[in-house]
Amino acid sequence: MDGLEAEFNLKVVLVSFQQCLSEEEEVLLDHYIAGWKGLVRFLNSLGTIFSFISKDVVSKLQIMERLRSSPQHEHYMSLQSMVAYDVGNKLVDLDRRSRHPTSGCRTLLRLHRALRWLQLFLEGLRTSPEDARTSALCTDSYNASLATYHPWIVRQAVTVAFCTLPTHKIFLEAMNVGSPEQDVEMLGEALPFIERVYEVSQKVYAEHSLLDLP
């Protein structure tokens, strides 16, 4: 998938999520996908520790890109238009995953959940002292988000894997912004935009009773 080989820079992600919401607060999917590609580069720059998440995210982004280039692409310009199209055409499996395992609504919901985990983790990095244990920050963020949707054995394996995370300093260096102070400042600029995109998406899914799609 194009756009995943370049070096990560937090500023690029900031711009993508700044542009993600229209004036009417529609979640524009091209910018959403671009923002996630940047976040995947960040995860990949830290080694294989996050591969269990980044690989799944990449597969979901590929599905969304196929929908954006399909004959129905105009229905997949925004989250809101996608939900209206998928629900209106009964392309969503509400009770069990069966006929539409790669529907736009289901696919983006998985990205939405992962975005919450990453937002919480990055906020923890931004507000914690330099000697904070990144394993604890990441575990707390995971338990407050993705863990809800994973079986016990996956949760246990993930928690153990987090114990091998690099230090707080290395995480900030991976932002490729500048000094640690500049990294923290840039996170402070980027995270409100990511959080707002999450909040708007959460509301759209909730209004259509789609938060628990199988």
Backbone as a printed PyTorch tensor [residue, N CA C, xyz], in Angstrom:
tensor([[[  0.8470,  -1.1950,   0.0000],
         [  0.0000,   0.0000,   0.0000],
         [  0.8770,   1.2370,   0.0000]],

        [[  0.5700,   2.1670,  -0.8750],
         [  1.3750,   3.3710,  -1.0080],
         [  1.3390,   4.1910,   0.2670]],

        [[  2.4470,   4.8690,   0.5400],
         [  2.4720,   5.8120,   1.6450],
         [  2.9310,   5.2510,   2.9650]],

        [[  3.3420,   3.9770,   2.9950],
         [  3.7420,   3.3700,   4.2610],
         [  5.2460,   3.2290,   4.4020]],

        [[  5.9940,   3.5260,   3.3420],
         [  7.4310,   3.3360,   3.3900],
         [  8.1760,   4.5950,   3.8330]],

        [[  7.5480,   5.7490,   3.6870],
         [  8.2080,   7.0010,   4.0530],
         [  8.4420,   7.0690,   5.5520]],

        [[  9.4200,   7.8900,   5.9360],
         [  9.7250,   8.0570,   7.3540],
         [  8.5870,   8.7910,   8.0490]],

        [[  8.3030,   8.3800,   9.2730],
         [  7.2220,   9.0040,  10.0220],
         [  7.5980,  10.4180,  10.4490]],

        [[  6.6250,  11.3100,  10.3500],
         [  6.7710,  12.6470,  10.9080],
         [  5.4230,  13.0630,  11.4600]],

        [[  5.3910,  13.4090,  12.7350],
         [  4.1400,  13.7220,  13.4140],
         [  3.4020,  14.8940,  12.7720]],

        [[  4.1600,  15.8150,  12.1740],
         [  3.5240,  16.9740,  11.5490],
         [  2.5950,  16.5510,  10.4180]],

        [[  2.9860,  15.5090,   9.6740],
         [  2.1720,  15.0220,   8.5610],
         [  0.8600,  14.4690,   9.0840]],

        [[  0.9260,  13.7340,  10.1830],
         [ -0.2850,  13.1920,  10.7960],
         [ -1.1760,  14.3240,  11.2900]],

        [[ -0.5620,  15.3400,  11.8790],
         [ -1.3190,  16.4940,  12.3670],
         [ -2.1210,  17.1240,  11.2300]],

        [[ -1.4730,  17.3410,  10.0940],
         [ -2.1480,  17.9620,   8.9530],
         [ -3.3080,  17.0980,   8.4690]],

        [[ -3.0990,  15.7830,   8.3890],
         [ -4.1540,  14.8780,   7.9170],
         [ -5.3830,  14.9360,   8.8120]],

        [[ -5.1810,  14.8920,  10.1190],
         [ -6.3320,  14.9040,  11.0200],
         [ -6.9400,  16.2990,  11.1470]],

        [[ -6.1560,  17.3460,  10.9250],
         [ -6.7200,  18.6950,  10.8500],
         [ -7.7120,  18.7950,   9.7020]],

        [[ -7.3780,  18.1530,   8.5910],
         [ -8.2030,  18.2190,   7.3870],
         [ -9.2990,  17.1640,   7.3610]],

        [[ -9.3320,  16.3120,   8.3620],
         [-10.2260,  15.1590,   8.3580],
         [-11.6900,  15.5500,   8.5290]],

        [[-11.9500,  16.6410,   9.2360],
         [-13.3260,  17.0700,   9.4690],
         [-13.6660,  18.2530,   8.5740]],

        [[-14.7920,  18.1470,   7.8860],
         [-15.2710,  19.2660,   7.0820],
         [-15.8900,  20.3140,   8.0040]],

        [[-16.3170,  21.4350,   7.4400],
         [-16.9610,  22.4630,   8.2450],
         [-18.2370,  21.9430,   8.8920]],

        [[-18.8760,  20.9760,   8.2440],
         [-20.0990,  20.3690,   8.7970],
         [-19.7710,  19.1720,   9.6920]],

        [[-18.4830,  18.9790,   9.9780],
         [-17.9710,  17.8770,  10.7980],
         [-18.2810,  16.5120,  10.1880]],

        [[-18.1870,  16.4540,   8.8750],
         [-18.1680,  15.1610,   8.2130],
         [-16.7460,  14.6170,   8.3050]],

        [[-16.6080,  13.3200,   8.5730],
         [-15.2940,  12.6870,   8.6390],
         [-14.8960,  12.2700,   7.2270]],

        [[-13.9560,  12.9940,   6.6430],
         [-13.5470,  12.7660,   5.2610],
         [-12.5700,  11.6000,   5.1970]],

        [[-12.9490,  10.5670,   4.4700],
         [-12.2330,   9.2970,   4.5660],
         [-10.8440,   9.3240,   3.9350]],

        [[-10.6220,  10.1240,   2.8950],
         [ -9.2820,  10.1770,   2.3100],
         [ -8.2760,  10.7050,   3.3330]],

        [[ -8.6450,  11.7330,   4.0710],
         [ -7.7480,  12.2860,   5.0850],
         [ -7.6300,  11.3390,   6.2750]],

        [[ -8.7100,  10.6450,   6.6000],
         [ -8.6750,   9.6570,   7.6800],
         [ -7.6760,   8.5540,   7.3480]],

        [[ -7.7630,   8.0590,   6.1270],
         [ -6.8330,   7.0120,   5.6740],
         [ -5.3990,   7.5240,   5.6940]],

        [[ -5.1960,   8.7590,   5.2100],
         [ -3.8470,   9.3400,   5.1910],
         [ -3.2920,   9.4850,   6.6020]],

        [[ -4.1360,   9.9120,   7.5430],
         [ -3.7020,  10.0400,   8.9300],
         [ -3.2990,   8.7000,   9.5100]],

        [[ -4.0770,   7.6790,   9.2210],
         [ -3.7540,   6.3480,   9.7320],
         [ -2.4750,   5.7950,   9.1050]],

        [[ -2.2380,   6.0930,   7.8460],
         [ -0.9830,   5.6420,   7.2200],
         [  0.2170,   6.2150,   7.9670]],

        [[  0.0970,   7.4880,   8.3730],
         [  1.1660,   8.0920,   9.1480],
         [  1.3480,   7.4170,  10.4890]],

        [[  0.2430,   7.0780,  11.1410],
         [  0.3220,   6.4060,  12.4320],
         [  0.9180,   5.0090,  12.3030]],

        [[  0.6240,   4.3350,  11.1870],
         [  1.2240,   3.0090,  10.9450],
         [  2.7360,   3.1380,  10.7880]],

        [[  3.1860,   4.1830,  10.1010],
         [  4.6360,   4.4020,   9.9630],
         [  5.2710,   4.5980,  11.3400]],

        [[  4.5700,   5.3000,  12.2200],
         [  5.0630,   5.4950,  13.5830],
         [  5.1860,   4.1510,  14.3000]],

        [[  4.1510,   3.3320,  14.2360],
         [  4.1850,   2.0230,  14.8990],
         [  5.2980,   1.1530,  14.3260]],

        [[  5.4250,   1.1500,  13.0130],
         [  6.4480,   0.3170,  12.3740],
         [  7.8640,   0.7800,  12.6950]],

        [[  8.0360,   2.0870,  12.9360],
         [  9.3690,   2.6120,  13.2360],
         [  9.8800,   2.1130,  14.5820]],

        [[  8.9950,   1.5720,  15.4090],
         [  9.3560,   1.1030,  16.7410],
         [  9.6600,  -0.3950,  16.7660]],

        [[  9.7100,  -1.0130,  15.5820],
         [ 10.0290,  -2.4370,  15.5170],
         [  8.7820,  -3.2930,  15.3860]],

        [[  8.9160,  -4.5610,  15.7400],
         [  7.8240,  -5.5120,  15.5130],
         [  6.8320,  -5.5730,  16.6630]],

        [[  7.0800,  -4.8340,  17.7310],
         [  6.2600,  -4.9540,  18.9240],
         [  4.7880,  -4.6420,  18.6540]],

        [[  4.5230,  -3.6980,  17.7370],
         [  3.1410,  -3.3130,  17.4470],
         [  2.6090,  -3.9600,  16.1720]],

        [[  3.3000,  -4.9620,  15.6620],
         [  2.8980,  -5.5580,  14.3880],
         [  1.5120,  -6.1950,  14.4710]],

        [[  1.1250,  -6.6710,  15.6540],
         [ -0.2020,  -7.2990,  15.7920],
         [ -1.3080,  -6.2800,  15.5240]],

        [[ -1.0300,  -5.0100,  15.7730],
         [ -2.0060,  -3.9560,  15.4950],
         [ -1.8040,  -3.3880,  14.1020]],

        [[ -0.5450,  -3.0790,  13.7390],
         [ -0.3060,  -2.4010,  12.4650],
         [ -0.6940,  -3.2740,  11.2720]],

        [[ -0.4620,  -4.5860,  11.3470],
         [ -0.8400,  -5.4690,  10.2410],
         [ -2.3450,  -5.4720,  10.0310]],

        [[ -3.0890,  -5.5070,  11.1340],
         [ -4.5400,  -5.4880,  11.0290],
         [ -5.0200,  -4.1440,  10.4940]],

        [[ -4.4030,  -3.0700,  10.9590],
         [ -4.7680,  -1.7380,  10.4760],
         [ -4.5170,  -1.6260,   8.9840]],

        [[ -3.3590,  -2.1020,   8.5190],
         [ -3.0270,  -2.0340,   7.0890],
         [ -4.0700,  -2.7850,   6.2610]],

        [[ -4.4880,  -3.9650,   6.7100],
         [ -5.4950,  -4.7290,   5.9610],
         [ -6.8150,  -3.9630,   5.9020]],

        [[ -7.1660,  -3.2690,   6.9810],
         [ -8.4060,  -2.4790,   6.9990],
         [ -8.2750,  -1.2560,   6.0860]],

        [[ -7.1040,  -0.6190,   6.0830],
         [ -6.8960,   0.5260,   5.2060],
         [ -6.9820,   0.1100,   3.7370]],

        [[ -6.5010,  -1.0720,   3.4150],
         [ -6.5780,  -1.5620,   2.0400],
         [ -8.0270,  -1.7520,   1.6100]],

        [[ -8.8450,  -2.2560,   2.5280],
         [-10.2790,  -2.4150,   2.2270],
         [-10.9060,  -1.0470,   1.9590]],

        [[-10.5850,  -0.0750,   2.8150],
         [-11.1670,   1.2570,   2.6420],
         [-10.7040,   1.9000,   1.3380]],

        [[ -9.4470,   1.6840,   0.9720],
         [ -8.9570,   2.2450,  -0.2910],
         [ -9.6390,   1.5940,  -1.4920]],

        [[ -9.9430,   0.3020,  -1.3850],
         [-10.6710,  -0.3600,  -2.4760],
         [-12.0750,   0.2220,  -2.6120]],

        [[-12.7120,   0.4930,  -1.4850],
         [-14.0480,   1.1000,  -1.5300],
         [-13.9790,   2.5090,  -2.1230]],

        [[-12.9220,   3.2460,  -1.7990],
         [-12.7870,   4.6100,  -2.3220],
         [-12.5150,   4.6240,  -3.8310]],

        [[-12.0190,   3.5250,  -4.3760],
         [-11.7400,   3.4600,  -5.8170],
         [-12.7560,   2.5830,  -6.5610]],

        [[-13.7890,   2.1450,  -5.8780],
         [-14.8080,   1.2850,  -6.4840],
         [-15.8180,   2.1230,  -7.2690]],

        [[-16.6770,   1.4890,  -8.0560],
         [-17.7150,   2.2480,  -8.7710],
         [-18.6470,   3.0210,  -7.8390]],

        [[-18.7210,   2.6130,  -6.5840],
         [-19.5640,   3.2930,  -5.5960],
         [-18.7700,   4.3040,  -4.7690]],

        [[-17.6500,   4.7420,  -5.2770],
         [-16.7160,   5.5420,  -4.4790],
         [-17.3220,   6.8140,  -3.9130]],

        [[-18.3230,   7.3850,  -4.6110],
         [-18.8940,   8.6360,  -4.1090],
         [-19.6230,   8.4360,  -2.7880]],

        [[-20.0550,   7.2040,  -2.5120],
         [-20.7310,   6.9140,  -1.2460],
         [-19.7380,   6.7460,  -0.0950]],

        [[-18.4580,   6.6740,  -0.4230],
         [-17.4300,   6.4430,   0.5900],
         [-16.4930,   7.6540,   0.7180]],

        [[-17.0370,   8.8290,   0.4820],
         [-16.2480,  10.0530,   0.6470],
         [-16.1220,  10.4480,   2.1110]],

        [[-17.1680,  10.1630,   2.9000],
         [-17.1580,  10.5140,   4.3140],
         [-17.7480,   9.3680,   5.1220]],

        [[-17.4800,   9.3920,   6.4040],
         [-18.0690,   8.3880,   7.2950],
         [-19.5830,   8.4540,   7.2220]],

        [[-20.1290,   9.6640,   7.2430],
         [-21.5760,   9.8240,   7.2560],
         [-22.2260,   9.2870,   5.9760]],

        [[-21.6360,   9.5870,   4.8170],
         [-22.2120,   9.0820,   3.5650],
         [-22.0550,   7.5680,   3.4720]],

        [[-20.9620,   7.0350,   3.9940],
         [-20.7460,   5.5940,   3.9910],
         [-21.7750,   4.8750,   4.8450]],

        [[-22.0190,   5.3790,   6.0440],
         [-23.0040,   4.7550,   6.9300],
         [-24.3870,   4.7870,   6.2820]],

        [[-24.7470,   5.9140,   5.7110],
         [-26.0510,   6.0270,   5.0570],
         [-26.1820,   5.0130,   3.9220]],

        [[-25.1250,   4.8600,   3.1350],
         [-25.1520,   3.9340,   1.9950],
         [-25.1820,   2.4840,   2.4650]],

        [[-24.2900,   2.1340,   3.3750],
         [-24.2180,   0.7410,   3.8450],
         [-25.5040,   0.3200,   4.5410]],

        [[-26.0110,   1.1640,   5.4190],
         [-27.2410,   0.8350,   6.1460],
         [-28.4330,   0.8120,   5.1950]],

        [[-28.5060,   1.8040,   4.3220],
         [-29.6330,   1.8840,   3.3870],
         [-29.6870,   0.7230,   2.4180]],

        [[-28.5340,   0.1570,   2.0960],
         [-28.4780,  -0.9600,   1.1540],
         [-28.2720,  -2.3090,   1.8440]],

        [[-28.4630,  -2.3010,   3.1720],
         [-28.3540,  -3.5380,   3.9730],
         [-27.0210,  -4.2520,   3.7460]],

        [[-25.9420,  -3.4530,   3.7630],
         [-24.5990,  -3.9980,   3.5940],
         [-23.8910,  -4.1950,   4.9300]],

        [[-24.6590,  -4.1470,   6.0230],
         [-24.0960,  -4.2690,   7.3650],
         [-24.6940,  -5.4820,   8.0530]],

        [[-23.8310,  -6.3450,   8.6030],
         [-24.2860,  -7.4980,   9.3860],
         [-24.4580,  -7.0490,  10.8310]],

        [[-25.6860,  -6.8790,  11.2660],
         [-25.9470,  -6.3340,  12.5930],
         [-25.8400,  -7.3730,  13.6970]],

        [[-26.1490,  -8.6250,  13.4060],
         [-26.1980,  -9.6580,  14.4540],
         [-24.9700, -10.5550,  14.4580]],

        [[-24.5190, -10.9630,  13.3000],
         [-23.3340, -11.8140,  13.2280],
         [-22.6550, -11.5800,  11.8850]],

        [[-21.3320, -11.7250,  11.8940],
         [-20.5820, -11.5080,  10.6540],
         [-20.8800, -12.6450,   9.6900]],

        [[-21.4320, -12.3310,   8.5460],
         [-21.7880, -13.3810,   7.6010],
         [-21.5840, -12.9040,   6.1630]],

        [[-22.5560, -12.1780,   5.6330],
         [-22.5010, -11.8430,   4.2050],
         [-21.5950, -10.6600,   3.8860]],

        [[-21.3430,  -9.7850,   4.8560],
         [-20.6010,  -8.5550,   4.5690],
         [-19.4530,  -8.3340,   5.5650]],

        [[-18.4940,  -9.2750,   5.5990],
         [-17.3960,  -9.1420,   6.5750],
         [-16.4690,  -7.9710,   6.2960]],

        [[-16.4950,  -7.4570,   5.0520],
         [-15.6150,  -6.3350,   4.7110],
         [-16.4270,  -5.0880,   4.3660]],

        [[-17.5790,  -4.9370,   4.9890],
         [-18.3590,  -3.7210,   4.7560],
         [-17.5770,  -2.5040,   5.2400]],

        [[-17.8660,  -1.3640,   4.6530],
         [-17.1830,  -0.1470,   5.0730],
         [-17.4130,   0.1640,   6.5380]],

        [[-18.6470,  -0.0060,   6.9980],
         [-18.9650,   0.3140,   8.3970],
         [-18.1880,  -0.5630,   9.3690]],

        [[-18.1450,  -1.8530,   9.1010],
         [-17.4300,  -2.7550,   9.9950],
         [-15.9260,  -2.4880,   9.9540]],

        [[-15.4040,  -2.2660,   8.7680],
         [-13.9690,  -2.0430,   8.6110],
         [-13.5210,  -0.7820,   9.3330]],

        [[-14.2540,   0.3040,   9.1290],
         [-13.8580,   1.5670,   9.7630],
         [-14.0570,   1.5150,  11.2710]],

        [[-15.0210,   0.7210,  11.7300],
         [-15.2120,   0.5890,  13.1710],
         [-13.9670,   0.0150,  13.8360]],

        [[-13.3150,  -0.9310,  13.1870],
         [-12.0750,  -1.5090,  13.7340],
         [-10.9640,  -0.4580,  13.7810]],

        [[-10.8860,   0.3720,  12.7650],
         [ -9.9030,   1.4580,  12.7770],
         [-10.2470,   2.4760,  13.8650]],

        [[-11.5170,   2.7230,  14.0260],
         [-12.0060,   3.6550,  15.0510],
         [-11.5930,   3.1990,  16.4460]],

        [[-11.7590,   1.9220,  16.7290],
         [-11.3770,   1.3890,  18.0420],
         [ -9.8700,   1.4870,  18.2590]],

        [[ -9.1030,   1.1650,  17.2230],
         [ -7.6440,   1.2290,  17.3460],
         [ -7.1730,   2.6770,  17.5120]],

        [[ -7.8850,   3.6030,  16.8820],
         [ -7.5210,   5.0130,  17.0170],
         [ -7.6750,   5.4690,  18.4620]],

        [[ -8.6750,   4.9670,  19.1390],
         [ -8.8750,   5.3210,  20.5480],
         [ -7.6920,   4.8540,  21.3970]],

        [[ -7.2380,   3.6290,  21.1530],
         [ -6.0760,   3.1190,  21.8990],
         [ -4.8490,   4.0050,  21.6620]],

        [[ -4.5860,   4.3180,  20.4030],
         [ -3.3810,   5.0870,  20.0880],
         [ -3.4920,   6.5150,  20.6220]],

        [[ -4.6640,   7.0900,  20.5500],
         [ -4.8660,   8.4370,  21.0960],
         [ -4.5870,   8.4610,  22.5960]],

        [[ -5.1160,   7.4770,  23.3250],
         [ -4.9040,   7.4140,  24.7770],
         [ -3.4260,   7.2070,  25.1070]],

        [[ -2.7700,   6.3520,  24.3250],
         [ -1.3510,   6.0800,  24.5730],
         [ -0.4970,   7.3170,  24.3220]],

        [[ -0.7470,   7.9980,  23.2120],
         [  0.0180,   9.1950,  22.8910],
         [ -0.2390,  10.3080,  23.9040]],

        [[ -1.4630,  10.3920,  24.3900],
         [ -1.7620,  11.3760,  25.4280],
         [ -1.0010,  11.0390,  26.7060]],

        [[ -0.8860,   9.7410,  27.0070],
         [ -0.0940,   9.3240,  28.1640],
         [  1.3660,   9.6900,  28.0040]],

        [[  1.9030,   9.5020,  26.8050],
         [  3.2930,   9.9000,  26.5350],
         [  3.4810,  11.4080,  26.7120]],

        [[  2.5020,  12.1600,  26.2480],
         [  2.6120,  13.6210,  26.2870],
         [  2.6210,  14.1560,  27.7130]],

        [[  1.8360,  13.5560,  28.5820],
         [  1.6410,  14.1140,  29.9200],
         [  2.4850,  13.4470,  30.9980]],

        [[  3.1880,  12.3740,  30.6620],
         [  3.9410,  11.6340,  31.6770],
         [  5.3860,  12.1230,  31.7460]],

        [[  6.0550,  11.9140,  32.8790],
         [  7.4670,  12.2960,  33.0020],
         [  8.3600,  11.3750,  32.1830]],

        [[  9.6070,  11.7950,  31.9830],
         [ 10.5310,  11.0480,  31.1310],
         [ 10.8150,   9.6530,  31.6540]],

        [[ 10.7210,   9.4660,  32.9790],
         [ 11.0120,   8.1470,  33.5380],
         [  9.7730,   7.2660,  33.6380]],

        [[  8.6790,   7.6850,  33.0440],
         [  7.4530,   6.8680,  33.0680],
         [  7.6720,   5.5720,  32.2990]],

        [[  7.0660,   4.5070,  32.7810],
         [  7.1790,   3.2010,  32.1280],
         [  6.2010,   3.1430,  30.9580]],

        [[  6.7440,   3.0610,  29.7490],
         [  5.8740,   3.0260,  28.5720],
         [  5.0150,   1.7620,  28.5490]],

        [[  5.5050,   0.6820,  29.1300],
         [  4.7110,  -0.5480,  29.1760],
         [  3.4290,  -0.3220,  29.9700]],

        [[  3.5260,   0.4110,  31.0790],
         [  2.3380,   0.6970,  31.8890],
         [  1.3990,   1.6430,  31.1590]],

        [[  1.9590,   2.6660,  30.4870],
         [  1.1330,   3.6070,  29.7340],
         [  0.3620,   2.8840,  28.6310]],

        [[  1.0620,   2.0140,  27.9260],
         [  0.4560,   1.3150,  26.8000],
         [ -0.5900,   0.3060,  27.2770]],

        [[ -0.2880,  -0.3890,  28.3550],
         [ -1.2280,  -1.3590,  28.9060],
         [ -2.4980,  -0.6760,  29.3880]],

        [[ -2.3500,   0.4400,  30.0870],
         [ -3.5210,   1.1730,  30.5680],
         [ -4.3910,   1.6380,  29.4020]],

        [[ -3.7420,   2.1320,  28.3480],
         [ -4.4830,   2.5970,  27.1710],
         [ -5.1840,   1.4330,  26.4770]],

        [[ -4.4910,   0.3150,  26.3860],
         [ -5.0660,  -0.8770,  25.7600],
         [ -6.2610,  -1.3940,  26.5540]],

        [[ -6.1210,  -1.4500,  27.8700],
         [ -7.2100,  -1.9450,  28.7160],
         [ -8.4360,  -1.0480,  28.6510]],

        [[ -8.2170,   0.2430,  28.3710],
         [ -9.3260,   1.1890,  28.3010],
         [ -9.9550,   1.2470,  26.9070]],

        [[ -9.4410,   0.4570,  25.9780],
         [ -9.9460,   0.5500,  24.6000],
         [-10.0420,  -0.8210,  23.9300]],

        [[ -8.9710,  -1.2540,  23.2710],
         [ -9.0150,  -2.4600,  22.4470],
         [ -9.2370,  -3.7480,  23.2200]],

        [[ -8.7800,  -3.7920,  24.4630],
         [ -8.8820,  -5.0340,  25.2280],
         [-10.3130,  -5.5450,  25.3160]],

        [[-11.2620,  -4.6360,  25.3120],
         [-12.6810,  -4.9990,  25.3980],
         [-13.0960,  -5.9390,  24.2750]],

        [[-12.4200,  -5.8290,  23.1360],
         [-12.8380,  -6.5770,  21.9450],
         [-11.9400,  -7.7780,  21.6540]],

        [[-10.9600,  -8.0370,  22.5270],
         [-10.0470,  -9.1550,  22.3190],
         [-10.3140, -10.2750,  23.3220]],

        [[-10.1650, -11.5280,  22.9070],
         [-10.3180, -12.6420,  23.8530],
         [ -9.1890, -12.6460,  24.8770]],

        [[ -9.3920, -13.3800,  25.9550],
         [ -8.4560, -13.3880,  27.0830],
         [ -7.0410, -13.7380,  26.6550]],

        [[ -6.8830, -14.7360,  25.8100],
         [ -5.5350, -15.1850,  25.4370],
         [ -4.7930, -14.0960,  24.6690]],

        [[ -5.5060, -13.3380,  23.8350],
         [ -4.8740, -12.2290,  23.1110],
         [ -4.4930, -11.1240,  24.0890]],

        [[ -5.3690, -10.8170,  25.0270],
         [ -5.0690,  -9.7730,  26.0080],
         [ -3.8230, -10.1180,  26.8130]],

        [[ -3.6830, -11.3640,  27.1940],
         [ -2.5110, -11.7820,  27.9560],
         [ -1.2370, -11.6520,  27.1420]],

        [[ -1.2890, -12.0940,  25.8880],
         [ -0.1000, -12.0250,  25.0230],
         [  0.3040, -10.5800,  24.7610]],

        [[ -0.6780,  -9.7210,  24.5520],
         [ -0.3930,  -8.3100,  24.2820],
         [  0.2440,  -7.6510,  25.4980]],

        [[ -0.2870,  -7.9250,  26.6700],
         [  0.2400,  -7.3310,  27.8930],
         [  1.6890,  -7.7400,  28.1260]],

        [[  2.0140,  -8.9920,  27.8500],
         [  3.3920,  -9.4660,  27.9850],
         [  4.2910,  -8.7700,  26.9630]],

        [[  3.7940,  -8.6350,  25.7330],
         [  4.5910,  -7.9970,  24.6800],
         [  4.9050,  -6.5470,  25.0180]],

        [[  3.9720,  -5.8670,  25.6590],
         [  4.1820,  -4.4630,  26.0060],
         [  5.3580,  -4.2760,  26.9740]],

        [[  5.7220,  -5.3190,  27.6760],
         [  6.8440,  -5.2210,  28.6260],
         [  8.1790,  -4.9630,  27.9270]],

        [[  8.2240,  -5.2050,  26.6140],
         [  9.4670,  -5.0110,  25.8540],
         [  9.4970,  -3.6640,  25.1170]],

        [[  8.5610,  -2.7850,  25.4300],
         [  8.5080,  -1.4980,  24.7390],
         [  9.7450,  -0.6560,  25.0230]],

        [[ 10.1440,   0.1710,  24.0620],
         [ 11.2910,   1.0690,  24.2920],
         [ 10.9430,   2.1600,  25.2970]],

        [[ 11.9220,   2.9390,  25.6450],
         [ 11.7520,   3.9500,  26.6730],
         [ 10.9150,   5.1350,  26.1710]],

        [[ 10.4880,   5.9250,  27.1170],
         [  9.7360,   7.1490,  26.8390],
         [ 10.5210,   8.0330,  25.8640]],

        [[ 11.8160,   8.1760,  26.0750],
         [ 12.6610,   9.0240,  25.2310],
         [ 12.6850,   8.5410,  23.7940]],

        [[ 12.7940,   7.2220,  23.5990],
         [ 12.8510,   6.6650,  22.2470],
         [ 11.5280,   6.8900,  21.5190]],

        [[ 10.4130,   6.7560,  22.2410],
         [  9.1150,   7.0340,  21.6240],
         [  9.0540,   8.4660,  21.1070]],

        [[  9.5020,   9.4100,  21.9140],
         [  9.4620,  10.8100,  21.4960],
         [ 10.3950,  11.0590,  20.3120]],

        [[ 11.5650,  10.4180,  20.3320],
         [ 12.5010,  10.5770,  19.2090],
         [ 11.8810,  10.0820,  17.9030]],

        [[ 11.0310,   9.0610,  18.0040],
         [ 10.3980,   8.4980,  16.8060],
         [  9.3960,   9.4550,  16.1640]],

        [[  9.0140,  10.5000,  16.9010],
         [  8.0910,  11.4920,  16.3440],
         [  8.7360,  12.2920,  15.2110]],

        [[ 10.0760,  12.3900,  15.2220],
         [ 10.8200,  13.1240,  14.1910],
         [ 10.3820,  14.5790,  14.0780]],

        [[ 10.1930,  15.2170,  15.2090],
         [  9.8260,  16.6300,  15.2210],
         [ 11.0160,  17.4990,  15.5980]],

        [[ 11.7400,  17.1180,  16.6530],
         [ 12.8820,  17.9040,  17.1230],
         [ 13.2630,  17.4630,  18.5130]],

        [[ 13.3870,  18.4300,  19.4130],
         [ 13.7310,  18.1250,  20.7980],
         [ 12.5500,  17.4710,  21.5000]],

        [[ 12.7790,  16.8230,  22.6500],
         [ 11.6600,  16.2480,  23.4110],
         [ 10.5680,  17.2740,  23.7100]],

        [[ 10.9760,  18.5000,  23.9990],
         [  9.9930,  19.5540,  24.2750],
         [  9.1460,  19.8510,  23.0390]],

        [[  9.7880,  19.8550,  21.8710],
         [  9.0550,  20.0940,  20.6270],
         [  8.1280,  18.9250,  20.3010]],

        [[  8.5870,  17.6960,  20.6020],
         [  7.7490,  16.5160,  20.3900],
         [  6.4780,  16.6120,  21.2240]],

        [[  6.6400,  16.9590,  22.4930],
         [  5.4970,  17.0650,  23.4040],
         [  4.5530,  18.1790,  22.9450]],

        [[  5.1320,  19.2850,  22.4970],
         [  4.3090,  20.3980,  22.0220],
         [  3.5080,  20.0040,  20.7820]],

        [[  4.1420,  19.2790,  19.8640],
         [  3.4540,  18.8500,  18.6550],
         [  2.3530,  17.8440,  18.9770]],

        [[  2.6040,  16.9550,  19.9330],
         [  1.5510,  16.0410,  20.3730],
         [  0.3620,  16.8230,  20.9120]],

        [[  0.6650,  17.8810,  21.6570],
         [ -0.3990,  18.7140,  22.2100],
         [ -1.2360,  19.3730,  21.1260]],

        [[ -0.6290,  19.6450,  19.9640],
         [ -1.3710,  20.2110,  18.8420],
         [ -2.1610,  19.1420,  18.0900]],

        [[ -1.5720,  17.9580,  17.9280],
         [ -2.1760,  16.9180,  17.0970],
         [ -3.3120,  16.1830,  17.7970]],

        [[ -3.1470,  15.8760,  19.0760],
         [ -4.0940,  14.9970,  19.7590],
         [ -5.5170,  15.5490,  19.8390]],

        [[ -5.7380,  16.8560,  20.0350],
         [ -7.1180,  17.3410,  20.0320],
         [ -7.8530,  17.0790,  18.7160]],

        [[ -7.1290,  17.1430,  17.5990],
         [ -7.7580,  16.8570,  16.3080],
         [ -8.0970,  15.3750,  16.2000]],

        [[ -7.1830,  14.5060,  16.6350],
         [ -7.4540,  13.0710,  16.6150],
         [ -8.6250,  12.7480,  17.5270]],

        [[ -8.6450,  13.3670,  18.6980],
         [ -9.7260,  13.1200,  19.6470],
         [-11.0710,  13.5770,  19.0860]],

        [[-11.0850,  14.7220,  18.4110],
         [-12.3450,  15.2100,  17.8640],
         [-12.8460,  14.2940,  16.7580]],

        [[-11.9480,  13.8120,  15.9140],
         [-12.3460,  12.8590,  14.8690],
         [-12.9340,  11.6100,  15.5130]],

        [[-12.3080,  11.1420,  16.5750],
         [-12.8260,   9.9690,  17.2840],
         [-14.2260,  10.2570,  17.8380]],

        [[-14.4030,  11.4080,  18.4790],
         [-15.6870,  11.7430,  19.1000],
         [-16.8120,  11.8310,  18.0680]],

        [[-16.5370,  12.4740,  16.9370],
         [-17.5570,  12.5860,  15.8860],
         [-17.9010,  11.2050,  15.3400]],

        [[-16.8780,  10.3850,  15.1140],
         [-17.1030,   9.0280,  14.5970],
         [-17.9050,   8.1950,  15.6020]],

        [[-17.5600,   8.3150,  16.8730],
         [-18.2680,   7.5840,  17.9160],
         [-19.7540,   7.9580,  17.9140]],

        [[-20.0320,   9.2300,  17.7660],
         [-21.4200,   9.7000,  17.7600],
         [-22.1890,   9.1440,  16.5700]],

        [[-21.5570,   9.1390,  15.3890],
         [-22.2140,   8.6200,  14.1870],
         [-22.5440,   7.1410,  14.3600]],

        [[-21.5780,   6.3700,  14.8260],
         [-21.8210,   4.9400,  15.0360],
         [-22.9000,   4.7090,  16.0890]],

        [[-22.8740,   5.4870,  17.1540],
         [-23.8640,   5.3240,  18.2260],
         [-25.2670,   5.6650,  17.7290]],

        [[-25.3880,   6.7210,  16.9490],
         [-26.7020,   7.1460,  16.4520],
         [-27.3480,   6.0780,  15.5720]],

        [[-26.5360,   5.2570,  14.9460],
         [-27.0580,   4.1980,  14.0720],
         [-26.9720,   2.8110,  14.7170]],

        [[-26.6560,   2.7920,  16.0270],
         [-26.5610,   1.5170,  16.7730],
         [-25.5840,   0.5530,  16.1110]],

        [[-24.4000,   1.0720,  15.7180],
         [-23.4180,   0.2710,  15.0000],
         [-22.1190,   0.0560,  15.8010]],

        [[-22.1040,   0.4580,  17.0580],
         [-20.8610,   0.3720,  17.8350],
         [-20.4410,  -1.0600,  18.1560]],

        [[-21.3560,  -1.9970,  18.0710],
         [-21.0460,  -3.3820,  18.4230],
         [-21.1460,  -4.3250,  17.2360]],

        [[-20.8540,  -3.8230,  16.0560],
         [-20.9170,  -4.6910,  14.8750],
         [-19.9890,  -5.8930,  15.0470]],

        [[-20.4880,  -7.0940,  14.7770],
         [-19.6420,  -8.2970,  14.9390],
         [-18.5600,  -8.3800,  13.8680]]])
